[in-house]
């Protein structure tokens, strides 16, 4: 025996055996069966002992010895009904959903009179409303749903009346849809609702009611503008308010039913294809909070799909949501924020939110503990875009966040909070507000005491801004340098190194810091490929580039044998542009200082590597290489020639290739070969044959040297910024025309 709603389920087995001629069993089969005993009369006042005896007497499948067990099950059913009544009703209806207030009836519906209520559905409109209302009373009790679902006549009649008469009476339509809504609250009954095509009918009703609403609005506007119809307008407005209240109740029930059916994604797609998103967004202009709550809940569910999100963007959903934030209705506000959070994953919609003025509104909600988490998530998404970061400085967001950081004490900080702070710290205006008072000091204290990597990331972002903010870090250089050791976690050391590398402050004595905290051996050891994670090694290279700006530091690092280690690292990481660029920048700093220039130029192969990288695909690498090689060429004549030749080859590659091809192909030319067919050039470099250069009106002499007149003839008497000049030679004929770009310094 078991229970199911207001029923007893009897499980039993039937065994059939075929006997032979002698009475012996020949073939046997056993089958498990069940019988459902419906307890229509069970209520709070039922005598369970009497009912148990009646059940055992009428059901021959239950042995009299089970009487006590049946009585216990009936007692359980009776009490379960009372204890779970509120819970089930709460489940069947959305919270704050006002029960239907159409036709009030004094009579109480009974499940035994269902056939009488069905007969009322064949009468006039008022009787149909009465019959539907009585059935609704039964449907609102979940214990009656299983009984009602067996009555196909009742459900079929309800569906027929709704389909035929919904335009005649809003009360009738609302009542019948509410009955089917009760079924839709349970997944196992969705097939029933779909069978009667109630969902499609609800879509038609919603579309029709929205058109009616537009007509009401137009009519009211016309009467309002016409002074002669002022009294009529007031009368129409009162009637409009009455009609609007009933319409919004009907829309609310329809949407609740559709929202339940949309639990199945296939059904949701069908609803979406009938333009539900546009209808829901249109409803956001209404004032009824309960209708808005249902519409927002539906939009929130739909917003996780790209197509629906795009529909919301087209219908300006964000702009309509802006008026609901903030509002007094807490659940409505929470649902609106959840919808905004789903939409904030889209870059363009984040722009809509900022344009709609949501940034200060959502920032103000940080003070509301109930909405704080959602608000921070939305603000975090907005803060991802650099174009919006500076706007946070004009709100009370940053002071609120700093209060929350203070309040954390030594407890773990919410990831949403610190993530938002990290993003905001990347903007100069925000950084200034964050560091006001003891902001930076408090953050440093927390980061160093708790070894908090995320707070250190925030501090690192703060350290990148030039001006007063960066100067505040002078008091914390020692604390940061003390963290650079093998004993600390790599993640934490990376952030400390990154912060120190950002401190390009003229007043900072880097040589003293390196000596006092013995950082040179650590930096050198970490340059070895594979000695640590690539992120840490890269930060070490950047740190070296920063401290090398100081003469004495550059000399100290050069003498420690750091340059060969950098070259070895360059070979190992030549495919990583970031590594290459930072290492080349260190070389630039080294050749910039007289004390270390000779070490780079004469004692290492750095210049050769720079020449190889001079034409790298990465623009930043090329820029740093050119600047470094310019300095080397200026101070070392031998390297200067090599660099000049390489630049000439690069800029005149096409011309050189053409000349070399002539030497190979035109064997009959007398100026290329002598009488014995031996090349005049032989094995020499083509650049060592200046007599092969075209002469351009005296600009180049026969020996390839640049004439002095070149400088006086050049406009303003000076070269361009790059020091190289290009021009076209005269045309000697179509076959011999070419372009020559001379490289001069």
Secondary structure, DSSP 8 states (H G I E B T S, - for coil): -EEETTEEEEEEEEEEEEE-TTS-EEEEEEEEEEEEEE-TT--TT--HHHHHHHHHHH-TTS-GGGHHHHHHHHHHHHHHHHHHHHHHHHHHS-TT-----SS--SS---GGGHHHHHHHTTS-HHHHHHHHHHHHHHHTSGGGHHHHHT-HHHHHHHHHHHHHHTTT-HHHHHHHHHHHHHHHTSGGGHHHHHHTTHHHHHHHHHHHHHHHHHHHHHHHHHHHH-GGGHHHHHHHHHHHHHHHHHHHHHHHHHHHHHHHHTTSHHHHHHHHHTTHHHHHHHHTT---HHHHHHHHHHHHHHTTSHHHHHHHHHTTHHHHHGGGSS-S-HHHHHHHHHHHHHHTTSHHHHHHHHHTTHHHHHHHGGG-TTTHHHHHHHHHHHHTSHHHHGGGGGSSHHHHHHHHHHHHTTS---HHHHHHHHHHTTSHHHHHHHTTTTHHHHHHHHHHHHT-HHHHHHHHHHTTSTTHHHHGGGGGHHHHHTT-STTS-HHHHHHHHHHHHT---TT--HHHHHHHTTHHHHHHHHTSTTSS-HHHHHHHHHHHHHHTTSHHHHHHHHHTTHHHHHHHHHHHTTT-HHHHHHHHHHHHHHHHSHHHHHHHHHHSSHHHHHHHHTT-S-HHHHHHHHHHHHHHHHH-HHHHHHHHHHHHHHHTHHHHHHHHHHHHH-TT-TTTB-TTS-BSSTTS-GGG-GGGS---TTSB-TTS-B-THHHHHSGGGS--TTS-EEEE-----TTT--EEEE---
